[in-house]
Amino acid sequence: MDADQSPEKAGQERLARLRELAQSLERAQAALRARDLPGIRRQTALQHDLCARLRQLPGTPAPSPKSPQVPRENGGADGERDLAEAARTVAQLNRSYSALLRRSRRTVDIFCRVLATSALTYPPPRPEAATFAAGFQE
């Protein structure tokens, strides 16, 4: 980002990136529910990129005690309110996505334990039994 970028432009850029992040989190949740691994990977990569771009944006300057905050035109209180709302939305979507991932992880762990414990239940067929059964399929 440019060092001389105005606070209004930086706020608009931050708001746009937060909205993109919220959309990506929603798409990632849908991909997780649909068990779409490539979709999950795409959204995770996009989220990583968006977070990196958000970190590069200049932070919101802290209010100075000497200069009280005066609402600016087109970017004052409404812009800050939109930014705060977008941040809350992203935080809420992040929490719900995290919960879905934990639940999916528990399900995978259950299947792994079942597979590990049932591996000895059905041993592989003996070589002579396999060739005998293959004769019936011809």
N, C-alpha and C positions, 0 to 999 in steps of 0.2 A: 504494500500500500504506500501511497505517497505520504511523506511526512507533513506536507502542507494541505492535506485533505481536510475539508471542513468537518466539524463534529456532526453536522446534519447528514452529510454524505456517508460518514462512517456509521452513523446510526441506521441509515437506510440499508446500507450494505449488511450490517449485522442482522437486521430484521429479515432481509431476504435470505441470508444463509440459515437463520434459525427456522424460517418457514420451510426451506428446502430440507433441512434436517428432520423436521416433523413429518414431512411427506415421506421421506426415506424410511423413517421408523415405522410408519403405517404400512408401507409396502413390505418391509422386512417382516412385520408381524403376519401379514397375509401370506408371505412366502413360507414362513415357519409353519403356519397352520396347514398349508397345502403340501408341506414336506418337499419344497422346491429348493434343493441345496444350491444350485447355480444362482437362483434368485437371492437367496440369503447371502451368498458370497458377494454378489454384485452390490447389494445394499450395504453390506458391511464395509466394502471398499469405498463406496460413496460417502458413507458416514465418516469414515476415517479422513477422507479428503476434506469434507465440509468442516470437521472439527479443526483440522490443521489450518484451514483458511480463516476460521473464526479466531483462532489463537493469534494470527498475524494482524488482525484488525486492531487499531488503537483502542484502548479501553475508554470507558466513559469517564471523563474527568470528574474528580471529586469536587463538590461545591466548595468554593472558597468562602470563609467567614466574612471577608471584606466585600465580596460581590454576591449578593443574593441571587438565587435562581429566578430569572424572569422568563416566563413562557415565551418561546420564540415562535414566529409564524411558521406554520407547516412542519415544525419539527420539535416543538416544545413539549408540553404536557401530553398531548395526544401521541406523539412519537414515542415518548418514554413509556406511556401506558401500553401501546402496541408492543413495544419491545419486551416489557415485563410479561405481558400476556403470552407472547410467543415463547419466552423462556419457561413459563409455567407449563405450557402445552408440551414442550420438548421434555421437560422433567417428568411429567406424568406419563407420556408415551415411553420414555426410557424405563421408568419403573415397571410398567405393564409388560414391555418387551423382555425385561430382565426376568420377570416372574415366569413368562412363557418359556424362556430359555432354561430356567431352573427346572421347571416341570418336565420339559423335554429331556433334559439331562438325567433326571431321575428315571424316566421311562427307559432310556437307553441303558442305564445302569442295571435296571431290573432284567432287561433282555440279556445283557452280558452275563449276569449271575445265573440265569436260567440256562443259558447255553453252556456255561462252564460246568454246571452241576449235572447236566444231562449228557455231557460228552461221553461218559462211560456207560450210559444206559444202553445205547445201541452201538456196539462195536462194529468196525468195518467188516464186511463179509470176507469169508475165507476165499482164497484164490480159486479153489476147486468149485465152490458153490457159485461163484460169480460166473465161471465159464459154463457151468451146467444151466444156470438161469438164462444165459445169453443164447443158448441153443433153442429155447422155447420162443424167443422173440423173432427168429428168422423165418 
